[in-house]
Amino acid sequence: MVGRERRIFVGLAVAMFLGITVYFRLWMIDYSVSSHDTELLRSQFDLANKEAMDESAEWRLRFDEEADKASKCAKELEKIKESIVKKEDSISFNNKLALLQKWTERMLHICYL
């Protein structure tokens, strides 16, 4: 019985040694592949980051251009409003002037009578 137990123990030890050897071998293969994958992922991330920054800069430029257009339109609208107010003032001034001329004509007409 001792010989049988000893053979089982030796067989178990050999199996564990082979299992550990295979595990470390697979781990080394996976580590070398994963380190290469890490470099590949890093380069892909850097490329994606550059593209995202370029796109962000492009959108920022578009926003700035649209903001400039909007401010120009707002300024033009203010100028138009001011000119309309000035025209209305000049129209009312012309109306007042016409009324004043009519009034003076009446007064002159009354004075000459």
HUFENKA-V870654 format. One record per residue. SS is DSSP state (a for helix, b for strand, c for the rest). NEAR is the number of other C-alpha atoms within 8 Angstrom. D_LAST is the distance of its C-alpha to the last C-alpha in whole Angstrom. Layout:
BEGIN
SS|NEAR|D_LAST, SS|NEAR|D_LAST
END
This chain:
BEGIN
c|4|158, a|5|157, a|6|157, a|7|155, a|8|152, a|8|153, a|8|152, a|8|149, a|8|148, a|8|148, a|8|147, a|8|144, a|8|143, a|8|143, a|8|141, a|8|139, a|8|139, a|8|138, a|8|135, a|8|134, a|8|135, a|8|133, a|8|130, a|8|130, a|8|130, a|8|127, a|8|125, a|8|125, a|8|124, a|8|121, a|8|120, a|8|120, a|8|118, a|8|116, a|8|115, a|8|115, a|8|112, a|8|111, a|8|110, a|8|109, a|8|106, a|8|105, a|8|104, a|8|102, a|8|101, a|8|99, a|8|98, a|8|96, a|8|95, a|8|94, a|8|92, a|8|90, a|8|89, a|8|88, a|8|86, a|8|85, a|8|83, a|8|82, a|8|80, a|8|79, a|8|77, a|8|76, a|8|74, a|8|73, a|8|71, a|8|70, a|8|68, a|8|67, a|8|65, a|8|64, a|8|62, a|8|61, a|8|59, a|8|58, a|8|56, a|8|55, a|8|53, a|8|52, a|8|50, a|8|49, a|8|48, a|8|46, a|8|44, a|8|43, a|8|42, a|8|40, a|8|39, a|8|37, a|8|36, a|8|34, a|8|33, a|8|31, a|8|30, a|8|28, a|8|27, a|8|26, a|8|24, a|8|23, a|8|21, a|8|20, a|8|18, a|8|17, a|8|15, a|8|14, a|8|12, a|8|11, a|8|10, a|8|9, a|8|6, a|7|5, a|6|5, a|5|4, c|4|0
END
